[in-house]
Amino acid sequence: MSPTPTPVAPGALPLIGHGLQLKQRPLEFMNSLREHGQVVRIQLARTPAYVVTDPALTKEVLVTDVTSFAKGGRIIDALKVFFGDGLATVADGDTHMKNRRLMQPMFNKAHIATRGDTMIEQVREIVEGWAEGESRDTLADMTELTLAAFLTALFGADLPAHLQRDFIALMPPIMQGTIRQTILPGWVTRLPLPANRAHAQRVAQLRELIDQAIDHRAAALGLGDSPASGRDSLDSGSAQAAGCPHAAGQADTGLFDTLLTADDPDTGPLPRRQLQDEAITLLTGAIETTSTTLAWALVEIEKNPEVGRRMLEELDTVCADRPLRYEDLDQLPYSRAVLQESMRMYGPAWLVTRTATRTVTLGGHSIPEGADVIYSPYLHQHDPSVFPEPERFDPDRWSGRPDAATRGAFLAFGAGRRNCVGEAFAWTELLIILATVRQIWPRLALTSTAPKPQALVTVKPDGLSMAPYRGDRADSGADSAEERDAAGVIHRL
């Protein structure tokens, strides 16, 4: 049977293909492709790429026929410059599976539980320092909170304060530079331009910071000489003497201890470069997607007063007048639904690439070997056949609707063997931060205009500031949309 001709998206221009549409209206453009077929060809400059718009076919790409679609493509190639061979970018095969099995224990629930209350304390200390009524950059605040919480979990509660400050200062401009690298053509990012040199210098500084954090943990675990003395990998000969670093109740341990104490029978301890690559991958994954989801959740809570009221009611029922505890998280299903609906509406990733390893037929369409294959979590998560009224923020759609999450349309954490290894940790961190912020500040009022989605690596708000208020919980989020807009205008004046 002959392959079905693959429809081509309209609007391609000479030389640049669909590049202008991807630049000017990327989310609308991706969403429109559903109208043209299950697989639609677009042009990236002169190179064709195949966008999969049907969740069932995306499942083939990610799960059932995964060997035909390798991790790769333009975005992955660009990120690899920054991530190196971390778990997110390392090629499919034995190395990926070996590293994934190595890292999986870091993110099981029992392991995470030993860090939960320490993370809550870290987040609470920062949030309590906000000034009531002060207009704040909300995305920057969420970035600081996610990074502080994750650094505590990753490297332990005793990470020196100066290292934590340096990480928090360095990561936002690094992420901006990384986004720039993924958007621009490869030849531009290799030119000796000031922006390229600055990004390379920041990445080098980040690796130096990670080295210091690794040395700090290695010393705490008694793992012998540090790589600062010229060693390429850590000596794990004294690892057993240091005792198990993952014992429950050791609040000063970190998730990264799993990698520091790994000792492969064939290759020995992990090389320093791999430790750096994995740390960068973990930090970036924890910051970019988590902070963006939290920022959008706060926007939607403010836009939907009933959502805010129900969330505060749930927190009051579970916690009463005491601060949040780790064991409370499983009793916050509505708060989790608010976060899941925020992920559904805003990505966080909007475009992911794979590379066809052979000529393959997908949904009756022939895709040539070496071609870029694209799927869009944003497109699938706005599919009206799975999520009715997809532009409406509705946390209740996740109550009693497991089918919505299992039909392959909710892809915030990926699927198949490349599914996010830190998904359980991500839910923990998201719930800790959102619940703690809402407990301390029952009202966060918009002081900017309502943000619009901006498609970069993740779907970010294009500009967002909010002011925290303790207020009366019963009045939380009670202002009308007109009052909020007026308040934003007054603030800007």
C-alpha positions as CSV (number, residue, x, y, z in Angstrom):
1,M,0.0,0.0,0.0
2,S,1.4,3.4,-1.1
3,P,2.1,6.0,1.6
4,T,-0.4,8.8,2.0
5,P,0.9,12.1,0.8
6,T,1.9,14.3,3.8
7,P,0.0,17.6,3.9
8,V,2.2,20.7,3.9
9,A,1.3,23.6,6.3
10,P,0.3,26.7,4.4
11,G,2.2,30.0,4.5
12,A,5.7,28.9,3.8
13,L,8.0,31.6,2.4
14,P,11.0,31.3,0.1
15,L,14.3,30.5,2.0
16,I,12.8,30.8,5.5
17,G,9.9,28.4,5.1
18,H,7.6,28.6,8.2
19,G,10.3,30.4,10.2
20,L,8.3,33.7,10.3
21,Q,5.2,32.0,11.7
22,L,7.2,30.1,14.3
23,K,8.8,33.4,15.4
24,Q,5.7,35.6,15.3
25,R,2.9,33.3,16.4
26,P,4.5,29.9,17.4
27,L,1.7,28.6,19.7
28,E,-1.1,29.6,17.3
29,F,0.8,28.1,14.4
30,M,1.4,24.8,16.1
31,N,-2.2,24.6,17.3
32,S,-3.4,25.3,13.7
33,L,-1.6,22.3,12.3
34,R,-4.2,19.9,13.8
35,E,-6.6,21.1,11.1
36,H,-4.4,19.9,8.3
37,G,-3.8,16.3,9.3
38,Q,-2.3,13.8,11.8
39,V,1.2,14.4,10.4
40,V,1.9,17.7,8.8
41,R,5.1,18.8,7.0
42,I,6.6,22.2,7.8
43,Q,9.7,23.9,6.5
44,L,12.5,25.0,8.8
45,A,14.4,27.2,6.3
46,R,15.0,24.7,3.5
47,T,14.8,21.6,5.7
48,P,11.5,19.7,6.0
49,A,10.2,18.6,9.4
50,Y,7.2,16.4,10.3
51,V,4.9,17.6,13.0
52,V,2.8,14.9,14.7
53,T,-0.6,16.3,15.7
54,D,-2.4,13.1,16.8
55,P,-1.7,11.9,20.4
56,A,-2.0,8.3,19.4
57,L,0.8,8.7,16.8
58,T,2.9,10.7,19.2
59,K,2.6,7.6,21.5
60,E,4.1,5.6,18.6
61,V,7.0,8.0,18.4
62,L,7.7,8.0,22.2
63,V,6.7,4.5,23.3
64,T,5.6,1.8,20.8
65,D,8.1,2.4,18.0
66,V,10.7,4.4,20.0
67,T,13.7,2.8,18.2
68,S,12.7,4.5,15.0
69,F,12.7,8.0,16.6
70,A,15.9,8.8,18.4
71,K,16.4,11.7,20.8
72,G,17.8,14.4,18.6
73,G,17.0,17.3,16.3
74,R,17.8,20.9,16.2
75,I,16.7,21.8,19.7
76,I,18.5,18.9,21.3
77,D,21.6,19.6,19.4
78,A,21.6,23.2,20.7
79,L,20.9,22.2,24.3
80,K,23.7,19.6,24.1
81,V,26.2,22.5,23.9
82,F,25.1,23.6,27.4
83,F,24.1,20.2,28.9
84,G,26.9,18.1,27.5
85,D,26.0,14.4,27.9
86,G,23.5,14.8,30.7
87,L,20.5,12.5,31.0
88,A,18.3,14.9,29.0
89,T,20.5,15.0,25.9
90,V,22.7,11.9,25.9
91,A,21.9,9.7,22.9
92,D,19.5,6.7,23.2
93,G,21.2,3.4,23.9
94,D,23.1,1.6,26.7
95,T,24.7,4.8,28.1
96,H,21.3,6.5,28.5
97,M,19.7,3.4,30.2
98,K,22.7,2.9,32.5
99,N,22.7,6.5,33.6
100,R,18.9,6.5,34.0
101,R,19.1,3.4,36.2
102,L,21.8,5.1,38.2
103,M,19.8,8.3,38.8
104,Q,16.4,6.7,39.4
105,P,17.0,6.0,43.1
106,M,17.6,9.7,43.7
107,F,14.0,10.4,42.9
108,N,12.0,7.7,44.6
109,K,9.5,8.8,47.2
110,A,11.3,7.4,50.2
111,H,14.5,9.3,49.2
112,I,12.6,12.5,48.5
113,A,10.8,12.3,51.8
114,T,14.1,12.8,53.7
115,R,14.5,16.2,52.1
116,G,10.8,17.4,52.2
117,D,10.7,19.3,55.4
118,T,14.1,20.9,54.8
119,M,12.9,22.2,51.5
120,I,9.8,23.6,53.1
121,E,11.9,25.5,55.7
122,Q,14.1,26.9,52.9
123,V,11.1,28.1,50.9
124,R,9.3,29.5,53.9
125,E,12.3,31.5,55.0
126,I,12.5,33.2,51.6
127,V,8.8,33.8,51.2
128,E,8.4,35.3,54.7
129,G,11.0,37.9,53.7
130,W,8.7,39.5,51.1
131,A,7.2,42.9,51.9
132,E,3.4,43.2,51.9
133,G,2.1,45.2,49.0
134,E,5.4,45.3,47.2
135,S,5.2,44.7,43.5
136,R,7.5,41.8,42.7
137,D,8.8,40.1,39.5
138,T,6.8,36.9,40.0
139,L,8.8,34.7,37.6
140,A,12.0,35.8,39.2
141,D,10.6,35.0,42.6
142,M,9.5,31.5,41.5
143,T,13.0,30.9,39.9
144,E,14.6,31.9,43.2
145,L,12.4,29.6,45.2
146,T,12.7,26.6,42.9
147,L,16.5,26.9,42.7
148,A,16.9,27.4,46.5
149,A,14.7,24.4,47.2
150,F,16.4,22.2,44.6
151,L,19.9,23.2,45.7
152,T,18.9,22.1,49.2
153,A,17.6,18.8,48.0
154,L,20.5,18.2,45.5
155,F,23.6,19.2,47.6
156,G,22.2,19.1,51.2
157,A,21.0,21.6,53.7
158,D,24.5,22.6,54.6
159,L,25.5,23.9,51.2
160,P,27.5,27.1,51.9
161,A,25.4,30.2,51.6
162,H,27.8,31.9,49.2
163,L,27.5,29.0,46.8
164,Q,23.7,29.2,46.9
165,R,23.8,32.9,46.3
166,D,26.1,32.5,43.3
167,F,23.9,29.8,41.8
168,I,20.8,31.9,42.2
169,A,22.5,34.9,40.6
170,L,24.0,32.9,37.7
171,M,21.2,30.6,36.6
172,P,18.7,33.2,35.2
173,P,21.2,34.8,32.7
174,I,22.5,31.3,31.8
175,M,18.9,30.2,30.9
176,Q,18.4,33.3,28.8
177,G,21.6,32.5,26.9
178,T,20.6,28.9,26.4
179,I,17.2,30.0,25.0
180,R,19.1,32.3,22.6
181,Q,21.3,29.4,21.5
182,T,18.3,27.2,20.7
183,I,16.5,29.9,18.7
184,L,19.4,31.2,16.5
185,P,21.0,29.3,13.7
186,G,24.0,27.2,14.7
187,W,26.5,29.2,12.7
188,V,25.5,32.4,14.5
189,T,26.0,30.8,18.0
190,R,29.6,29.8,16.9
191,L,30.6,33.4,15.9
192,P,32.9,35.3,18.4
193,L,30.1,37.7,19.3
194,P,29.9,39.4,22.7
195,A,26.7,37.5,23.7
196,N,28.2,34.2,22.7
197,R,31.4,34.8,24.7
198,A,29.4,36.0,27.7
199,H,27.3,32.8,27.6
200,A,30.4,30.6,27.4
201,Q,31.9,32.4,30.3
202,R,28.8,32.0,32.4
203,V,28.6,28.2,31.6
204,A,32.3,27.9,32.7
205,Q,31.5,29.8,35.9
206,L,28.5,27.4,36.5
207,R,30.8,24.4,36.1
208,E,33.2,25.9,38.6
209,L,30.3,26.4,41.1
210,I,29.2,22.8,40.6
211,D,32.8,21.7,41.2
212,Q,32.8,23.6,44.5
213,A,29.4,22.0,45.5
214,I,30.7,18.5,44.5
215,D,33.9,19.1,46.6
216,H,31.8,20.2,49.5
217,R,29.6,17.0,49.4
218,A,32.7,14.8,48.7
219,A,34.4,16.1,51.8
220,A,31.2,15.6,53.9
221,L,31.0,12.0,52.7
222,G,34.7,11.3,53.2
223,L,35.3,10.4,49.6
224,G,39.0,11.1,49.5
225,D,40.8,13.7,47.3
226,S,38.7,16.3,45.5
227,P,39.1,16.9,41.8
228,A,40.4,20.3,42.6
229,S,43.8,18.6,43.2
230,G,43.8,17.3,39.6
231,R,41.8,14.1,39.8
232,D,39.4,13.4,37.0
233,S,37.0,11.4,39.2
234,L,36.2,10.9,42.8
235,D,37.9,8.2,44.8
236,S,35.1,6.1,46.2
237,G,37.4,3.8,48.1
238,S,36.2,5.3,51.4
239,A,32.5,5.5,50.4
240,Q,31.6,2.5,52.5
241,A,33.5,3.9,55.5
242,A,31.5,7.1,55.2
243,G,28.3,5.1,55.7
244,C,25.1,5.2,53.6
245,P,24.5,8.8,52.6
246,H,20.8,8.1,52.0
247,A,19.7,7.1,55.5
248,A,16.4,8.6,56.5
249,G,16.8,11.5,58.9
250,Q,20.2,12.7,57.6
251,A,19.0,16.2,56.9
252,D,22.4,17.4,55.6
253,T,22.6,14.8,52.8
254,G,21.7,15.6,49.2
255,L,20.2,13.7,46.3
256,F,23.5,14.1,44.4
257,D,25.2,11.8,46.9
258,T,23.8,8.9,44.8
259,L,26.0,9.9,41.9
260,L,29.0,10.8,44.1
261,T,29.0,7.3,45.7
262,A,28.3,5.4,42.4
263,D,31.1,3.0,41.6
264,D,30.7,1.0,38.4
265,P,32.5,-2.4,38.5
266,D,33.9,-1.7,35.0
267,T,34.6,2.0,34.9
268,G,34.8,3.0,38.6
269,P,33.5,6.3,40.0
270,L,31.8,8.7,37.6
271,P,34.1,11.1,35.8
272,R,34.0,14.8,36.9
273,R,32.7,15.9,33.6
274,Q,29.7,13.6,33.8
275,L,28.9,14.8,37.3
276,Q,28.9,18.3,36.0
277,D,26.7,17.4,33.0
278,E,24.2,15.7,35.2
279,A,24.1,18.5,37.7
280,I,23.5,21.1,35.0
281,T,20.7,18.9,33.6
282,L,19.1,18.5,37.0
283,L,19.3,22.2,37.9
284,T,18.0,23.4,34.5
285,G,15.1,20.9,34.6
286,A,14.2,21.9,38.1
287,I,14.3,25.6,37.4
288,E,12.9,26.3,34.0
289,T,9.7,24.1,33.9
290,T,8.9,24.4,37.6
291,S,9.2,28.2,38.0
292,T,7.2,28.7,34.8
293,T,4.4,26.4,36.0
294,L,4.3,28.1,39.4
295,A,4.1,31.6,37.8
296,W,1.2,30.6,35.6
297,A,-0.6,28.9,38.5
298,L,-0.4,32.1,40.5
299,V,-1.8,34.1,37.6
300,E,-4.7,31.7,37.1
301,I,-5.5,31.7,40.9
302,E,-5.7,35.4,40.8
303,K,-7.9,35.4,37.6
304,N,-10.2,32.7,39.1
305,P,-11.2,33.7,42.6
306,E,-13.2,30.5,43.2
307,V,-10.0,28.5,42.5
308,G,-8.1,30.5,45.0
309,R,-10.8,30.2,47.6
310,R,-11.0,26.4,47.3
311,M,-7.2,26.0,47.5
312,L,-7.1,28.1,50.7
313,E,-9.9,26.1,52.1
314,E,-8.0,22.9,51.4
315,L,-4.9,24.2,53.1
316,D,-6.9,25.4,56.1
317,T,-8.5,21.9,56.4
318,V,-5.2,20.1,56.2
319,C,-2.8,22.5,58.1
320,A,-5.1,24.7,60.2
321,D,-2.8,27.3,61.8
322,R,0.5,25.5,61.5
323,P,3.0,25.6,58.7
324,L,2.9,23.0,55.9
325,R,4.7,19.7,56.6
326,Y,5.9,17.2,54.1
327,E,3.3,14.6,55.1
328,D,0.6,17.1,54.2
329,L,1.3,17.0,50.5
330,D,-0.7,13.8,49.7
331,Q,-3.7,15.5,51.3
332,L,-3.7,18.4,48.8
333,P,-5.4,16.9,45.7
334,Y,-7.1,20.2,44.6
335,S,-3.8,22.1,44.8
336,R,-2.2,19.4,42.7
337,A,-5.0,19.7,40.2
338,V,-4.4,23.5,40.0
339,L,-0.8,22.8,39.1
340,Q,-1.7,20.1,36.6
341,E,-4.1,22.4,34.9
342,S,-1.4,25.1,34.8
343,M,0.9,22.6,33.1
344,R,-1.8,21.6,30.6
345,M,-2.6,25.1,29.6
346,Y,1.0,26.4,29.3
347,G,3.2,23.5,28.3
348,P,5.7,23.8,29.8
349,A,7.5,22.6,26.7
350,W,5.8,23.5,23.5
351,L,8.1,21.9,20.9
352,V,10.2,18.7,21.2
353,T,12.2,17.0,18.4
354,R,13.2,13.5,17.5
355,T,15.2,12.2,14.6
356,A,13.9,9.3,12.3
357,T,16.6,6.5,12.5
358,R,15.2,4.9,9.4
359,T,12.6,5.5,6.7
360,V,9.4,4.8,8.6
361,T,5.6,5.0,8.0
362,L,3.7,6.9,10.6
363,G,-0.1,7.2,10.3
364,G,0.2,6.2,6.7
365,H,2.8,8.9,5.9
366,S,6.3,8.2,4.9
367,I,9.0,9.9,6.9
368,P,12.6,9.7,5.5
369,E,15.6,8.6,7.5
370,G,17.3,11.5,9.3
371,A,14.3,13.8,9.2
372,D,13.3,15.9,12.2
373,V,10.0,14.7,13.8
374,I,8.3,17.2,16.0
375,Y,5.6,16.8,18.6
376,S,4.1,19.6,20.7
377,P,2.9,19.0,24.3
378,Y,1.1,22.4,24.0
379,L,-0.7,21.3,20.9
380,H,-1.8,18.0,22.4
381,Q,-2.8,19.6,25.7
382,H,-5.1,22.0,23.8
383,D,-6.8,19.2,21.8
384,P,-10.6,19.8,22.3
385,S,-11.3,16.1,21.7
386,V,-9.5,15.3,24.9
387,F,-9.8,18.5,26.9
388,P,-13.2,20.2,26.2
389,E,-12.9,24.0,26.2
390,P,-9.1,23.8,26.2
391,E,-8.7,27.6,26.7
392,R,-10.7,27.4,30.0
393,F,-8.7,27.0,33.2
394,D,-10.5,24.2,35.0
395,P,-8.7,22.1,37.7
396,D,-11.8,20.0,38.1
397,R,-11.2,18.4,34.8
398,W,-8.6,16.3,36.6
399,S,-11.0,15.0,39.2
400,G,-12.2,11.5,38.2
401,R,-10.8,11.9,34.7
402,P,-7.7,9.6,34.6
403,D,-8.4,8.9,30.9
404,A,-7.4,12.5,30.1
405,A,-4.0,11.9,31.5
406,T,-3.5,8.4,30.0
407,R,-4.6,8.9,26.4
408,G,-1.2,10.4,25.5
409,A,-2.4,14.0,25.4
410,F,-0.8,15.2,28.7
411,L,2.9,15.2,27.9
412,A,4.3,17.7,30.5
413,F,6.8,15.0,31.6
414,G,7.2,13.2,28.3
415,A,6.5,9.5,27.9
416,G,8.2,6.2,27.4
417,R,11.8,5.6,28.3
418,R,12.7,9.3,28.0
419,N,9.9,10.2,30.5
420,C,11.2,12.7,33.1
421,V,13.2,10.8,35.7
422,G,12.4,13.5,38.3
423,E,8.6,13.6,37.9
424,A,7.9,12.6,41.5
425,F,10.3,15.2,42.8
426,A,8.8,17.9,40.5
427,W,5.4,17.3,42.0
428,T,6.8,17.5,45.5
429,E,8.7,20.8,44.8
430,L,5.7,22.3,43.0
431,L,3.3,21.5,45.8
432,I,5.7,22.7,48.5
433,I,6.3,26.1,46.9
434,L,2.7,26.8,45.8
435,A,1.2,25.7,49.2
436,T,3.8,27.6,51.2
437,V,3.4,30.8,49.2
438,R,-0.4,30.6,49.5
439,Q,-0.2,29.9,53.2
440,I,1.9,32.9,54.0
441,W,0.4,35.2,51.4
442,P,-3.3,34.3,50.7
443,R,-3.5,37.0,48.1
444,L,-1.1,37.8,45.3
445,A,-2.6,40.7,43.2
446,L,-1.5,41.4,39.7
447,T,0.3,44.7,39.4
448,S,1.1,44.2,35.7
449,T,-1.2,43.7,32.8
450,A,-2.4,40.1,32.4
451,P,0.6,38.3,30.9
452,K,0.5,36.6,27.5
453,P,2.1,33.2,26.8
454,Q,5.6,33.6,25.2
455,A,7.0,30.5,23.5
456,L,10.7,30.2,24.3
457,V,12.1,26.9,25.5
458,T,9.1,26.8,27.8
459,V,5.9,28.8,27.6
460,K,6.7,31.8,29.8
461,P,4.5,34.8,30.8
462,D,5.8,37.7,28.7
463,G,5.8,40.1,31.7
464,L,4.4,39.4,35.2
465,S,4.5,41.2,38.5
466,M,2.3,40.6,41.6
467,A,2.1,42.1,45.1
468,P,1.6,39.8,48.1
469,Y,-1.0,40.5,50.8
470,R,-1.8,38.6,53.9
471,G,-5.3,40.0,54.1
472,D,-8.4,38.1,55.1
473,R,-8.5,34.6,53.6
474,A,-12.2,34.9,52.9
475,D,-11.4,37.9,50.7
476,S,-8.6,36.3,48.8
477,G,-8.9,36.9,45.1
478,A,-12.3,38.6,45.5
479,D,-11.6,41.7,43.3
480,S,-13.2,41.8,39.9
481,A,-11.1,41.7,36.7
482,E,-11.9,45.4,36.2
483,E,-10.5,46.3,39.7
484,R,-7.4,44.2,39.1
485,D,-6.7,45.9,35.8
486,A,-7.3,49.4,37.3
487,A,-4.9,48.5,40.1
488,G,-2.2,47.5,37.6
489,V,-2.6,50.8,35.7
490,I,-2.4,52.8,38.9
491,H,0.8,50.9,40.0
492,R,2.5,51.6,36.6
493,L,1.6,55.3,36.8
